[in-house]
Amino acid sequence: RDAIMPTAEPVYGPPDSLPWLDDDDLVIGYDSGDEAYAYPVNVLDRHELVSDLIEDVPVLITYCPLCFSGVVYGRELDGRVLTFGNTSALYQSDLVMYDHQTGSYWFQVGGEAVVGPLTDSRLSLLPSTTMAWGEWRRLYPETRLLTGIAGNASLFSCSRYGRGFPESYQARIWSDGFFFPVHRELLDPRLSSGEMVLTVEVAGATTAYPLDMIGDGAVNHRVGGRPVVVFALAESRAVGAFSPEVEGRALTFDYRDRDQTFVDRETGSVWDAAGRAGAGPLAGAQLERLNTRRAFWFSIAIAFPDIDVYLP
């Protein structure tokens, strides 16, 4: 256990704290409402789990390099706050977490307990996003950046964290070339295994959006009978899902290529990838973020075998 050491007491610094962090490097972003937090994927490649208490919310930032799966969960279950570690085991080529309170084992992508007293329990999903550091920093210039742990606040500034997972790995997954066992009968042919997807959860329903197919765009759709919009920027790999309802009406969005922004048809207001209106009649408005996770399709299909898929 914990041979892949989780980060239990994270320390944050200003955006320029990590000398190796380039604009193209991926981060998992979490917006608490009052502050923004960035967790570099290169750090999570080596530590996978970060537990924190942010504005009285116990959060768990999770990432599995084998699934490229960035997911943020709430750590409170039935009134009890759980503390998580890493079993160093895999299930369907995805990391398996354990909680210290009951010893139950948890499937990371689904946030579901699969062994132990809490079997079939699920952690609550929280809104998050994965995107290039340059884009996140542009959207949140005052972001707090994960830099180390209590007792060693600059631990992650070490140059070894500048080496990420090889980019060729996704091509291997496209052809089902898994490094570790995956039950082939659980794979879903609706998408290729290596397709990067965003899942959006609303009102107990979940839909997967294939990001490689969408590219740059605004996807106006419905999940659980409710309107949603997905903003996607291919170059910066920025993606987020929002409720398009503002002041009691649902907006419809288009992508504007010339400045990589989004425009609603109803008022002509201009919105950024964080769901904020910067110009037009709705300037200053903020769309509500929806609960999402981002991962390779094979892991999503295994965790949610009946999931709906949006096909552009």
N, C-alpha and C positions, 0 to 999 in steps of 0.2 A: 504494500500500500504506500501511496505517496512517493514512489520512486520518481514519478513526474510531480514535482513539488507544487502544490497549489499556493496561491497568494492569499493569505488569510488577513493580513493587516496592510493593505495597500497604502502607498504614499503617492501624492500627486504633486506635480510641479507645473510651471508655466509652459506654453507651447514650444519654447526653444530649449527644453531641458534635455532632449535626447539627440546628441550630435549626429547619430547615424540615420535618423528618421527622415526619409525622403518624401517628397510630395506624392510619389506613386505608391508608396507603401500603404497597405490596407490598415484600417483601424475599425474596431467596433465602437460605434458612438451611442451614448445614452444621454438623453436630455431629461433631466429630472423636473423640469419646469422652471427652476430658478438658476440652475447651472448645467453646463454640458461637460461630459466626461468622455475621454478618448482612451481606448485600450488597444495598443498596437498589436496586430496579428503576429508580428515577428516575436513578440514577447509571449503571446498566448501559444505559439507553436511549441514553446518549451515548458509552459506552466499550466495552460489549458483552463484553469479555474481561478476566478477572483471573487472572493466574498467581501461584501462591504455593507455598511449601513449608511444610506444616502437619504438625507431628509426624513429620517425615521422609517425608511423603507428598507428591509433586509433584502439585498439584491445578490444575485449570483450570475456573474458573467462567465459564459462557457464557450469553448471553442475546441473543435476536434480537427486537426490538420488532415486527417484521412477523409473527412467528409466536407471539408471547407465550411463547417457549420458554425455560424455565429448566432448564439441565442442568449437572451437575458431573461432570467426567471426571478420571481419573488421566492424568498427562502422560507416564508411563513406558511405552514400547513396546519389547518384546524387549530389555530391559535398558538402553535408552537413554532419557534424559529429553529430551523435545522442548520447544522454546520456540515459542509461537504468536503470530502477528500476524493482522491483519485485511486481507484482500485488497481490501476495499471493493467487492467484487463480490457478486452474488446468484446463487443457484441455487434454482429453484422458490420464489422469494420468501423465501429464507432466507439468512442470512449465510454467507459462505465464509471459512474460516480458512486460514492457511498455516503450515507449520512452518519455522523457520529452518534446521534441520539438512538437509532434503532438498528444500525448496521445494514439497512436495506440497500440494495443495489439499484442504480438508476440509469436508464438509457438516455444518453445526453440529448440527442436530437428531439426525441419526443417528450423529454422531461417526465418520464414515466418510471415508476418503481417496478422492477421486473423480478426481484428476488427479495424475500424477507417480509417482516411484519407489515410494511406499507405497500406491498404489491398491489398494483392497479391504481395507486394514487398518482396524481399528476401535479406538478408544480404549476403555478400560475405564470403564464407568459406575459412579458412586459414589452412595451414598444422599444425598439432599438433599430439601428441601421448599420450596415457595413459599407464603407466607401474609402476612396483614396484619401490619405491624410491631407493633401493639399486642398481638396474640396471641403473636407470637414472643417479645417482651420479657416477657410474663407467664410464658411457659413457661421462658424462659432469662433471668432478671433480670440475670445477670452476663455476658451476651453481649458479644462483641467486635464492634464496628461499623466497617465500612469508612469511613474519613474522608478519606483522601488518598493521596499517594504519597511516596516518599522524597524529601526536600528540600522538600516542601510538605505537611505532615501534615494541614492543614485545608483542602485544595483543594476538597473536595466540600461544604464548609459554605456555599459561595456560593449565593445565593438562586436562581440560574438552574437549579440541580438540583432545585428544588422543583416545577418544571413537568414533568409526566409526559406520556405518550402519551395522546391523547384517548380517553375511555371509549367514544365513539361508534364507534371503529374496529372493535370486535368485531361490531357490528351489520352493518357493511359486509361483513365476512368471512362472516357467516351467509348472505348472499345472493351469495357468490362474487364480490364486488366487489374483486378484488385490485388493488393499486396497481402491482405488477410481474408479469412473466409467470409463469404457472403452467400446466403442460401439463394441459389439462382431462381428457384421457383417463386421467390418473393419479389423479384424484379418486375417492374411495370413497363411494358413496351410502349406506352403512350408517349414517353419521352426517352431520350438517350440517358444512360446512367450518369454521364458527366454534365448534363445540362444543369446550369445554375438556376435555382428557382427561389422565389420568395413566397412564403406562405403567409396568408392573411387570415386572421381569426376574428369573426364577428358573430355574436349571438349564438355561439355554440357550433357554428359552421366554419369550415376551413377550405380555402381555395389556393392552389399553387399557380404561380405566374412564372413562366419560363423566360428568364432575363436575357439569355442569348438570342432568343427569337424576337423579343420586344425591342432590344437595342435602345435607341433614344425614343422616348415617347411618354405620353400620358394615357393610361388605360382607364377608361370609365366603365365600371362594372358593378356587379352586386354580389354580396356575400351574405348568406343568412337572410336574404330578402332586403338587405339594407344597401344603400349606395356606397361605393368606395371608389377611390382613385389611387392609382399607383403611378408615382413619378419615377422615371428611370433615365439615367445618363450613362451611356455605355463607356465613354472614355474614362471618366472618373469612377466608374462602377458604383455610382451613387444610386440608391434606391430607397424609397420609402412609401408607405401606404397611409392614407389619410381618409377621414370622413370628409366628404366634400360639402357638408351642410354648414352654411353660414347664415346667421340671422334668420333661421327658420326655412331656408330654401336650399335645395341641392344644386350645386354648380356643376358645369360640364367643362372639361379642360382640354386644351390642345397644347402640343409641344411647339415651341418657337425656336428653330434651329439657329438663327443668327446670333442669339445671345444665351442659348441654352437655358431658357426660362419656360414658364408655363403660363398660359393665359386662359382665363375663364371666359366663356362665350357670353355669359349673361351680363357682365359688367365691363369686360375688357381689362380687368385688373391683372397685374403681372406678379407671378409667384415664383419663389425660388425652390430649390430641391428640399428645403426644410419645411415647406408648407407655409411660408410667410409671404404675405402680400406686401410688395415694396413700392408699388405705384398703382394708380387708378383709384376708383371710388372706394375700394375695400382696403386701401393702404393701411397697414398696421394690424390687419387681421391675421390670425394664426389658425390653420387647420388642425384639428385634433388628430394626433398620431394614433394609428391602430397597432394592435399586437401582431408582430411579425417574427419570422425566423428566416435565415438564408442558408442554403446548403445545397449539395449535389442532390439531384433528383433521386438517385438510388436510395439514399438514406431517408429522404422524405417519404418515398413510396412504401418503404418497409415500416416506418413509424406510423403512417396514416394510410393504410391500404385502400380505403374508400374515398380518398380525397378527390375533390373536383379539380379539374385542370382547365385553366383558361388557355385557349389556343388562338393566337391572333390570326 
